């Protein structure tokens, strides 16, 4: 490991070093999120516990840069860090599709 005596750096060099450290930390955080995302598949049933609210169950619909998008059973869209998710094994009755593969039924906005 290379040791750098930051007391010898100018203000400009310290700012540049700070920017590099922040970029590296962001990269490492994104990589951890990405690895956690790989534990889940699009269309999979998941759950999470938002602070101060009851547990939410829904379907994972999209991978984002640092989070995933989950459509809850009530039709709400949530962006959730993958580290907060857990798998939900019980399928909802309206998701049964007679063995024709993974099909997810989303409620429409009118509630029908």
N, C-alpha and C positions, 0 to 999 in steps of 0.2 A: 504494500500500500504506500502511495506517495503522500508524504506529509507536507502540508502547505502552511506556512506561517502567515496567517491572515493579517497580522500586525504590519507586515511589510507591503501589503497591497494598497493601492490607491482607491479612492472612492469609486471611480469608474470600474476598476477591476473587481471590487467587492460586489457592485451591482451586477456585473456580468456573471460572477460566480453564483450569486443568489439566484439569478434567472435559470442557470443551468441546474442548480440543486432542485428548484421548484419543478422544472420540466421533468427531471428524473423521478421525483416523488410522484408526480401525476401519472407518468408512464407505469410505474410499479403498481399504483392503485388501480389503474385501468386493467392491467394484466390480471390482478387478483379478481376483479369483477368479472372479467371475461372467463376465467377458469371456473368461477362459480356459476356463470350462465350456462356453461356446457353441461351442468348437471340436470338441466331442464330442456325440454323440447317444445317447440311451438305447438299449440293445441293441447298441451298437457294441463291437467287440473292441478292447481296450486292454491295455497293459502298463505296468509300473513296476518300479523296482529298490529294494526295501526295504533299509535299511542292514544289512549283515552277513548277508544272505540272498540266495538266487538270484533271478533275475528272475521276476516273477509276471505271468502272462497271465490275462485273464478278460474278463467282460462288464460294461459299465457299466450299472447298474440304477437309479440314483437320483441326483438332484441334491440336495445338502444345502446349508446356508447358506454354508459355507466350503469344502466338500469334495464329493466324489462317492463313491457306494458302488459298489464293484466286487466281483462274485462271481468268485472265481478258478476256474480249471479244476478244482481239487481240491475246490471247494465252500466254501472259506473266504470270509467276508465281510470286506472291507477298506474303511476310510474313508480316502480318499487326496486330497491337495491336487491340483487339476487341473494345476498347473504341473509335477507329477512324472510325468504320464501321457505315453504315446506311443501312436500308433495301431498296431495289429497287423492286417496285411492277410490273413493266411492263416486261413481259417475251419476249424474243427475238423470232421471228417467227420460227427459226429453232428448238426451244425447244418444239413446239407444237407436241403432240404425240397422238392426238385423244382420250384423256381422259384415257389413259392406265397407269396413275400414274406419279410420278416425274421421268422424264428421262432428263438427261443433255447431250447435244451434245458438245463435245470439238473439236476444230479444230485440225487437225493433223499437224505435223511439216512441211509438204510440202505445207501447205496453201490451200489444197483442201477441 
